[in-house]
Amino acid sequence: MAKVHVVCAEPSIANHFLAELRDKEVQKDSLRFRRNLQRLGEIIAYRISAHLSYTDKVIQTPMAETTGKLLHDFPVLATVLRAGLPFHQGFLNYFDQSPSAFVAAYRIEGTAQVQVQVDYLSAPSLDERVLILVDPMLASGKSLVQTYRAMLRFGTPRQVHIAAVIASPEGLAYLAREIPEATLWVAAIDERLNEQAYIIPGLGDAGDLSFGSKL
């Protein structure tokens, strides 16, 4: 069974960023919306970093020799276009030597059906790597599962983390069932999905709020 970490379960500055993301008045400032997604990405990246492997290294300071812990290898950061880009950037701000993977995915509006465009999938080798797959909204979970399965053509990661800002209970249960090897990280778990598979209360369309409405 996948383990779920809920970042906003206890009060922290992450709760402030999440509240602003949800606020329809604050959402009018798309720059602030993108920045808050980045900030939550940074916070979750830091939390995940405590579960990665480190190597001791001797370091010479201007004053003396000491030892430090360096990340053993930087994780591969993967996201779904286009809504995932600001959230992904938050992870990249911390894991600044990480390679990235991208996939284009979309859902047919008004239904829970998701189609992943694997023609636009770009990724480095995933064999024996740590993979962090990020997407701000975990609704039904189908797009993330299909994305993960498509990425396995590039190899089998040794460790998988999936991160979202807001998740539905249904989406978490689906991921836990379909990708039990993954550790799940979310800022918040919302009440439910509605009939159109949108998260309630959610925050709206993260892609549109970040980059403008689409035709």
C-alpha positions as CSV (number, residue, x, y, z in Angstrom):
1,M,0.0,0.0,0.0
2,A,1.3,3.4,-0.9
3,K,2.1,5.8,1.9
4,V,0.5,9.3,1.9
5,H,2.2,12.4,3.4
6,V,-0.1,15.4,3.9
7,V,2.0,18.5,4.1
8,C,-0.8,20.9,5.3
9,A,-2.1,18.5,8.0
10,E,-0.4,20.8,10.5
11,P,-0.2,24.6,10.4
12,S,2.8,26.0,8.5
13,I,3.4,28.6,5.8
14,A,2.3,26.0,3.3
15,N,-1.2,26.5,4.5
16,H,-1.0,30.2,3.6
17,F,0.2,29.4,0.1
18,L,-2.6,26.9,-0.4
19,A,-5.3,29.3,0.9
20,E,-4.1,31.9,-1.7
21,L,-4.2,29.3,-4.5
22,R,-7.8,28.5,-3.7
23,D,-9.0,32.2,-3.3
24,K,-10.8,33.3,-6.4
25,E,-9.8,36.9,-5.8
26,V,-6.1,36.1,-5.4
27,Q,-6.3,33.9,-8.5
28,K,-6.8,37.0,-10.6
29,D,-3.1,37.5,-10.3
30,S,-1.7,34.7,-12.4
31,L,1.9,35.5,-11.5
32,R,1.1,35.0,-7.8
33,F,-0.8,31.8,-8.6
34,R,2.3,30.4,-10.4
35,R,4.6,31.5,-7.6
36,N,2.5,29.8,-5.0
37,L,2.6,26.6,-6.9
38,Q,6.3,27.0,-7.1
39,R,6.5,27.6,-3.3
40,L,4.5,24.5,-2.5
41,G,6.7,22.5,-4.9
42,E,9.7,23.7,-3.0
43,I,8.2,22.8,0.3
44,I,7.3,19.3,-0.8
45,A,10.7,18.9,-2.5
46,Y,12.3,19.6,0.8
47,R,10.1,17.1,2.6
48,I,10.9,14.4,0.0
49,S,14.7,15.1,0.2
50,A,14.7,13.7,3.7
51,H,13.8,10.3,2.2
52,L,16.7,10.2,-0.4
53,S,20.2,8.8,-0.1
54,Y,23.3,10.9,0.8
55,T,27.0,10.4,0.7
56,D,29.6,11.7,3.1
57,K,32.2,13.9,1.6
58,V,35.3,15.7,3.0
59,I,35.1,19.4,2.4
60,Q,37.8,22.0,2.8
61,T,36.4,25.4,4.1
62,P,38.6,28.5,4.2
63,M,39.2,27.7,7.9
64,A,39.4,23.9,8.2
65,E,38.5,20.5,6.9
66,T,35.0,19.2,7.7
67,T,32.5,16.7,6.3
68,G,29.2,17.2,4.6
69,K,26.4,15.1,3.2
70,L,25.8,15.3,-0.5
71,L,22.8,13.9,-2.4
72,H,23.8,10.5,-3.8
73,D,22.1,11.2,-7.1
74,F,19.6,13.8,-8.2
75,P,16.1,12.5,-8.9
76,V,14.4,12.6,-12.3
77,L,11.6,15.2,-12.1
78,A,8.6,14.5,-14.3
79,T,5.5,16.5,-14.9
80,V,2.3,16.7,-17.1
81,L,2.0,19.7,-19.4
82,R,0.9,22.4,-19.0
83,A,-0.5,22.8,-15.5
84,G,2.4,21.0,-13.9
85,L,5.1,23.5,-15.1
86,P,5.1,26.0,-12.2
87,F,4.8,23.2,-9.6
88,H,7.7,21.4,-11.4
89,Q,9.8,24.5,-11.3
90,G,9.5,24.5,-7.5
91,F,11.1,21.0,-7.4
92,L,13.7,22.1,-9.9
93,N,14.6,25.1,-7.7
94,Y,15.7,22.6,-5.0
95,F,16.9,19.7,-7.1
96,D,18.8,22.0,-9.4
97,Q,20.9,19.3,-11.0
98,S,18.0,17.0,-11.8
99,P,17.1,15.9,-15.4
100,S,13.4,16.5,-16.3
101,A,10.8,14.5,-18.1
102,F,7.6,15.8,-19.7
103,V,4.4,14.4,-21.1
104,A,1.4,16.0,-22.7
105,A,-2.0,14.8,-21.3
106,Y,-5.5,16.1,-21.5
107,R,-9.0,15.0,-20.4
108,I,-12.1,15.1,-22.5
109,E,-14.1,17.9,-20.8
110,G,-17.1,16.9,-18.9
111,T,-16.0,13.3,-18.3
112,A,-13.4,11.4,-16.3
113,Q,-11.8,10.0,-19.4
114,V,-8.1,10.9,-19.8
115,Q,-5.9,10.5,-22.8
116,V,-2.1,10.6,-22.6
117,Q,-0.3,11.8,-25.7
118,V,2.8,9.6,-25.6
119,D,4.1,11.2,-28.8
120,Y,5.1,14.1,-26.6
121,L,6.7,12.1,-23.9
122,S,10.4,13.0,-23.3
123,A,12.4,11.5,-20.5
124,P,16.0,10.4,-19.6
125,S,16.7,6.8,-18.6
126,L,14.8,5.9,-15.5
127,D,16.6,2.6,-14.7
128,E,17.5,2.5,-11.0
129,R,16.8,6.3,-10.7
130,V,14.6,8.1,-8.2
131,L,11.5,9.4,-10.0
132,I,9.4,12.3,-8.7
133,L,6.2,12.7,-10.8
134,V,4.5,16.0,-10.1
135,D,1.1,17.3,-11.1
136,P,-0.8,20.0,-9.1
137,M,-4.2,18.4,-9.2
138,L,-4.8,14.7,-8.4
139,A,-8.4,14.2,-9.4
140,S,-9.3,10.7,-10.7
141,G,-5.6,9.7,-10.8
142,K,-6.0,8.2,-14.3
143,S,-3.7,10.7,-16.0
144,L,-0.9,10.1,-13.5
145,V,-1.2,6.3,-13.7
146,Q,-1.2,6.4,-17.5
147,T,1.8,8.8,-17.5
148,Y,3.8,6.6,-15.2
149,R,3.1,3.5,-17.2
150,A,4.1,5.3,-20.4
151,M,7.4,6.4,-18.7
152,L,8.3,2.9,-17.9
153,R,9.5,2.4,-21.5
154,F,12.5,4.4,-20.3
155,G,13.4,2.0,-17.5
156,T,12.3,1.0,-14.1
157,P,13.0,3.5,-11.3
158,R,14.2,2.2,-7.9
159,Q,12.1,4.7,-6.0
160,V,8.9,6.5,-7.0
161,H,7.4,9.6,-5.4
162,I,4.2,11.3,-6.7
163,A,3.4,14.8,-5.6
164,A,0.3,16.9,-5.9
165,V,-1.0,20.1,-4.4
166,I,-4.6,19.0,-4.0
167,A,-5.8,15.4,-4.1
168,S,-9.2,13.7,-4.0
169,P,-9.8,10.6,-1.8
170,E,-10.8,8.7,-4.9
171,G,-7.6,9.7,-6.8
172,L,-5.4,8.7,-3.9
173,A,-7.1,5.3,-3.6
174,Y,-6.7,4.7,-7.3
175,L,-3.0,5.5,-7.2
176,A,-2.4,3.4,-4.2
177,R,-4.0,0.5,-6.0
178,E,-2.4,1.0,-9.4
179,I,1.1,2.2,-8.2
180,P,1.6,0.6,-4.8
181,E,5.4,1.1,-4.9
182,A,4.9,4.9,-5.0
183,T,5.1,7.3,-2.0
184,L,2.4,10.0,-2.3
185,W,2.9,13.6,-1.2
186,V,0.1,16.2,-1.2
187,A,-0.5,19.6,0.4
188,A,-4.2,18.7,1.1
189,I,-6.8,16.0,0.6
190,D,-10.2,17.5,-0.4
191,E,-13.7,16.2,0.1
192,R,-14.6,14.4,-3.1
193,L,-14.9,14.4,-6.9
194,N,-18.1,15.7,-8.5
195,E,-19.9,14.0,-11.4
196,Q,-17.5,15.6,-13.9
197,A,-14.5,14.2,-11.9
198,Y,-13.4,17.7,-10.7
199,I,-12.1,18.1,-7.1
200,I,-14.4,19.7,-4.6
201,P,-13.7,22.3,-3.2
202,G,-10.5,22.3,-5.2
203,L,-9.3,25.5,-6.8
204,G,-10.4,25.4,-10.5
205,D,-8.2,24.7,-13.5
206,A,-4.6,25.1,-12.5
207,G,-3.4,25.3,-16.2
208,D,-5.8,28.1,-17.0
209,L,-5.1,30.0,-13.8
210,S,-1.4,29.8,-14.5
211,F,-1.3,30.5,-18.2
212,G,-4.7,31.8,-19.4
213,S,-7.8,30.1,-20.6
214,K,-7.6,27.8,-23.6
215,L,-10.0,27.3,-26.6
